[in-house]
């Protein structure tokens, strides 16, 4: 008399067992790794040493300082200061610094001191 397979166990099949697909392993992040912030697509980047550039009224932008030293941005005499949330005499460190243009359209000048190899003051920004 043939024995029946146990109801909770499957009967052994003849031949080779079918291999199970391997599970993909995700590498575990190291505790010391920090997530890099993604650049914001909406923010314009402007070289801190550039001249004759333009932007829109109230536009957010980032100063980009690719020099080896901080660059100071100062008011050009008594001319209107074209930046919000950025005081005259503030420094842009090596890297980037957030800033915003004022809301009044026009042509404005400012000065830079420090790391720019060719200062060419005053600098001009046209707000449209």
ZADOBA-319840 format. One record per residue: z, x, y negated of N, C-alpha, C, O, CB in turn; residue in one letter. Coordinates in steps of 0.02 Angstrom, whole numbers, plus 50000, padded with zeros to 5 digits. Glycine has a CB too. Example, Ala and Ser with C-alpha at 12.3 -4.5 7.8 and 13.67 -1.06 7.14 Angstrom:
BEGIN
503905066050284503905061550225503905066050165504235071250166504525056550224a503545064250112503575068450053503945064549998504025067049943502865070450030s
end
This chain:
BEGIN
500005004150058500005000050000500005004549938500395009249934500604995250001x499565003049888499495007049828500035005149778500224999349771498795006149796x500275010249742500785008949693500475006949627499945009549608501245015149684x500795002349593500555000249527500865004749475501425007249482500734992849514x500485005849421500745009949366501305006049333501304999949329500185011749315x501785009749308502345006749273502065002949213501615005549179502865012149250x502304996949198502004992949144502044996249075501634994849032502344986149141x502525000649064502585003848998502205010448995502115013148941503315005148982x501985012949050501615019249051500905017849071500765013649115501945024349098x500445021449040499745020649058499615024649121499905029949132499275022849001x499185021949161498995025449222498595031649203498175031349158498605020849270x498705037049238498335043249224497605042349241497435039349292498625049149265x497175044749197496465044249208496225050549242496525055949234496075042949143x495705049849278495415055649311495015059649260494745056749212494975053649371x494975066049269494585070349224495035073449171495645073449177494025066349190x494705076249120495075079649067495315074749015494965069948998494635085049035x495915075948989496155071448937495755072548872495535078148858496915072448924x495655067348834495285067648771495715071148719496285069048708495075060548748x495455076448685495875079848635495965075448573495515071748552495545086648614x496565075848544496705071948484496445075948424496485082048423497465070448477x496165072348374495925075948315496515079248278497055076348273495545071148267x496395085148252496915088848216497025085548148496555083548115496735096348208x497655085148127497805082348062497715087848009497915093548019498535079548060x497405085847954497315090647899497995091847865498345087047847496795088047847x498165098047858498805099747827498685101347753498235105147736499145105647863x499095098547711499055100047639499525105847625500095105947649499235093847596x499285110647586499745116047568500305113447525500195109347479499365121847532x500905115747539501475113647499501485117547434501405123647435502135114547538x501585114147377501615117947314502235122247312502775120247335501605113147254x502145128147284502715132647277503155130147221502905127247172502485139947265x503795131247227504255128847176504135132147109504305129347057504975130147199x503845138147109503735141747047503085139747012502985141446954503735149147060x502645136047046502015134047015502145128446965502515123746979501515131747069x501835128946907501895123746856501215120646847500705124146848502175126546789x501205114146838500575110746827500325112446757500705112246708500655103046835x499695114246752499395115746687499205109146654498935104746686498775120446694x499345108546590499135102346556498385102246550498065107346536499465101746487x498105096446561497385095746555497205095446481497545092146442497125089446592x496655098946462496455098546392496265091346375495965087846415495865103346378x496435089346315496265082646293495545082646270495355086546227496745080246237x495145078146299494435078046284494305075746212493795077546183494075073446332x494765071946182494665069146116494805074046060494605072846003495095063046107x495145079546074495355084046022494845089646012494665093246059496055086946039x494625090345949494165095645931494545102145925495115102245901493785093945865x494245107645945494565114145937494185117945883493575118145882494565118146004x494565121045837494285124645781494575131645778495185132445779494425120845714x494145136645776494365143545771494725144545705494455142845652493765148545778x495325147145707495735148045648495415152645596495575152245537496425150645667x494965156945618494635161645573493965159045546493655162345505494515168345608x493745153145567493095150645547493105147845476493625146345448492855145145595x492515147345448492435144845379491885139545380491475139345425492255150745329x491895135245329491385130045322491335125745384490805125345416490715133045306x491875122445402491875117945459492025110845434492255109945377492385120145513x491905105945476492015099045454492365095045508492355096745567491345095745435x492665089645485493005085045530493065078245496492915077545437493705087645550x493285073345534493365066545508494055065545478494535068945496493235061345563x494095060845431494735059245400495245057345454495095053545499494655053545349x495855060045448496405058745495496285061345566496635059445612496555051345498x495785065645575495615068145641496145073145666496355077645630494925071445640x496345072245729496765077145762496325082745787495765081545811497175073945821x496555088945781496185094645808496675100045827497275099445814495675097345755x496425105145859496845110845878496555117145846495955118645853496885111645955x496985120945812496795127545791496775131845854497215131145897497295130545737x496275136045861496225140845916496265147745886495845149645845495565139845958x496765151545907496855158345882496715163145939497145164145983497575159445852x496125166045940495935170845991496055178045971495825182646005495205169946009x496415179045916496555185845893497165188445930497435185145974496665186045816x497385194345913497955197345946498605196445906499125199045926497835204745957x498575192645851499165191645809499155184645779498635181345776499205197045752x499735182445757499775175845724499375175845659499295181045627500515174045710x499135169945640498755169145579499115164045535499265158445559498005166945593x499265165845473499595161245426499065157345388498555160145368500065165045377x499185150845379498725146645341499095144245279499635141345284498455140445384x498805145545221499145144145157498705140145110498095140145115499355150745123x499035136845064498685132945013498305137644967498545143044950499185128744973x497705135544946497295139444900497475137444829497195132644802496535138244914x497945141144800498175139644732498475132644728498925130944767497585140144682x498235128644680498495121844672498025116644701498115110644690498625120444598x497525118844740497055114144771497415109844823497925111844851496475117944805x497145103844834497455099144881497475102144951496985104844976497065092444882x498055101444982498165103845051497825099045098497985093045098498935104445068x497335101345140496935096745181497235094845249496905091445288496275099745192x497845096945263498125095845330498765091645328499175092345283498265102445363x498835087445379499455083545388499855086945444499565090345486499295075945406x500495085945444500935088445497500865096045507500965098645562500775084945563x500695099545453500615106745457500735109445387500295108845344499905108845484x501305112345374501495114545307501125120945287500975125245329502245115645303x500985121645223500695127745197501155133545214501765133045207500575127245120x500855139045236501245144945256501425144945329501735149745353501865145345215x501235139745366501375139545438500925144445475500375146045453501275132445466x501185146845531500805151545572500495148145632500785143745662501255157245595x499885150345648499565148345710499655154145758499365159545747498785146445699x500045153245811500155158745858499525160145898499055156245897500745157145905x499525165645933498955167045978498945161346028499455159746059499025174146015x498375158146036498315152246079498085146346038497605146846000498985150646115x498435140646044498235134646007498835131645970499415132745988497935129546054x498675127745919499175124245879498875117545857498325117445829499405128545816x499225112045869498985105445849499015104645773499455107445740499395099945883x498555100745747498525099445675498145092845664497865090045711498185105345637x498155090445602497785084345585497535084845514497885087345470498235078045594x496925082545503496635082445435496925076545396497125071545426495865082045438x496925077145330497155071645288496645065945290496085066945315497285073945215x496825060245263496395054345267495915053545209495525048745207496805048345271x495925058245160495485057745102494875062145111494925068145121495865059745038x494285059045107493665062745115493555067445057493755066045000493065057845122x493235073145071493085077945018493015084945046493045086045106493625077744965x492915089745001492855096845019493495100244995493685099744937492225100144987x493815103845041494465106945027494445114345045494055116445088495035103345066x494865118245012494915125345028495635127145045496105123745024494665129744969x495715132445084496365135045104496265142445119495705144845122496665131245166x496805146045127496775153245140497085154945208497535151345232497125157245084x496855160345238497155162845301497375170045289497055173845253496655162345361x497925171945321498175178745317498415180845386498685176745424498755179445265x498305187145402498555189545466498015191945512497615196245494498955184245501x497995189045571497585191545626496825191245620496485194445659497765188145684x496555187345574495825186845569495525193445545495715195845492495615181045522x495055196345582494765202745562494365202245498494345206945459494335205445617x494035196545487493645195545426493925189345392493735183745408492875194845441x494375190445344494715184845314494235180345274494205174345287495265187245268x493865183045227493375179145189493685172945157493435167445166492815176945234x494225173845119494555168245086494195166145022493875170344992495285170045071x494245159945002494565154545038494115151745092493505152645091494775149044990x494415148245140494055144745193493915137645169494285135045127494455144745261x493385134545194493205127845172493185123045232492935124745285492515127945137x493465117145222493405111745271493135105545233493365103945179494105110145305x492655102345264492365096245235492605090345276492475089945336491565096545233x492955085745244493225079845279492755073945265492655072045207493955078245257x492485071145318492005065545311492305059045334491965053845332491375067045351x
end
